[in-house]
């Protein structure tokens, strides 16, 4: 049998695990012929229909809108009904493994328990909080500007790809994560909404809110709708200061402390930012590290004592000082 | 090949806690005949933290930095992934939004500057690979790194978001990056393949979410060690700081000893190209690294 140039015979690996019967997960291989228009979902359908009826995954709309078929392929989060298979095979040298979004949450094969995702999503009140009359007589119109301010955050289909790509959330299960924070932005920026302050307070809390974002951009890379959740997380950071909700703590002082340093030196004063953010009392936990860094010459005595303004200064520092004076918009 | 010339945005760490990054970068440029002008006027890039506080101010200050590279008519090169990210984010924002560009230029005019958008911004890693060329680097190797298993650690801000970086990072695949691996091979070292190579080191939440930060760094360190790495190498000084400085406390958290040198990318290249011990600056590391120099030279 002669193969069409446009199809490719490949071995696809798939993660298999049934939480009810299996002790350990395993990888199973399937010989498939992949055509140029095949989606990852088509491959999963073929595995199930032609090779092994027990292979399990979620699917529904097949149009990139229900958010059911989010999986990972070689660590890359994809929406199975949107991701072209040949494109993936090219990206990974014809060697791909279908995996669930989060292995530790697997129920069966590609199906995971998304309970934590939905709980966190619900926490941010992902809806417009407003007193709406039961029989309104006119529309609540939105301007183009008000719509543009959403920055496509309303395109989220709750697939969970960003949530399960977030390393901060893996290290700290209390962190709300990118999808919930995107929703928090979506509704807080809505001009009809009355719960912005409540959401901003919630998302400013240490350990659960925006300050636990590690800035890895995994969420931006993971989103099949190109929402760029970290952009919304940064907006939430900014809104804390704009709305005067930010409290003085390590995280906010650390962010604001950059202006303090840059005013003095142009550069960041690396030692001072730690002292300023932590406060003198909080410094004790850094003493051991500071000693080691000093010993290695990482904190050094180039032209004065460390912590006492011995930082190199940018040339034309007065320009930086002037620009800060005329451009700074937020305060802590 | 006509001589390559660049404007170097050093960033803060190369001027303070990682002097070895600056000296090794300059040594590599010298060995390869790349002409570098340091942008002494540049400020901090805001490191993603100023951006959280005041996004507009961050754009103004980053645009100012880029202005000085534009004045020289040179590509601005960075030696820190986070400098690369924040400079590129400002460039992208201004080049794609004429209104924002006008608002920023209104401020810059007050100090006699104008952002035009004429300079590219590129990390030194990709200058070496895509503009200088690995084959030419390989020709200049005097100390092959063949003894070492080297674990490449890419650092988030050079590879994600790929849409922002693809024009300057040779279309690196964020899920399977290859540039550092290829550089290691060109220097005749053995690249270590491990899962964590494109993961986050946790640096940015070191103060406010220390536990998260240490777990992320710990996962990567342990992964590299378990895959028989003799050292890690990274193009980002923030990844270096996180993973070099805190190995004791991370080891306590992970419940095992962690000891592995974490080199800056230019240190590794400088070593292979025969730079001096002083230029490579291994003495500035907190984790033990100094013996790498003599080991590399020993027959």
Interface residues (C-beta under 8 A of the other chain):
Chain A: X74 X75 X76 X91 X92 X167 X168 X171 X172 X175 X206 X207 X210 X211 X212 X213 X214 X215 X216 X217 X218 X220 X221 X228 X234 X237 X238 X241 X249 X250 X251 X252 X254 X255 X256 X257 X258 X259 X261 X262 X266 X267 X268 X270 X274 X277 X278 X288 X289 X292 X293 X295 X296 X297 X298 X299 X300 X311 X312 X314 X315 X316 X319 X320 X322 X323 X324 X326 X327 X328 X329 X330 X332
Chain B: X12 X13 X15 X16 X17 X18 X19 X40 X41 X42 X43 X44 X46 X47 X48 X49 X50 X51 X52 X53 X54 X55 X56 X57 X60 X61 X64 X107 X108 X110 X111 X113 X156 X157 X160 X161 X162 X173 X174 X175 X176 X195 X199 X200 X202 X204 X205 X207 X208 X209 X211 X212 X213 X215 X216 X241 X245 X246 X248 X249 X283 X284 X285 X286
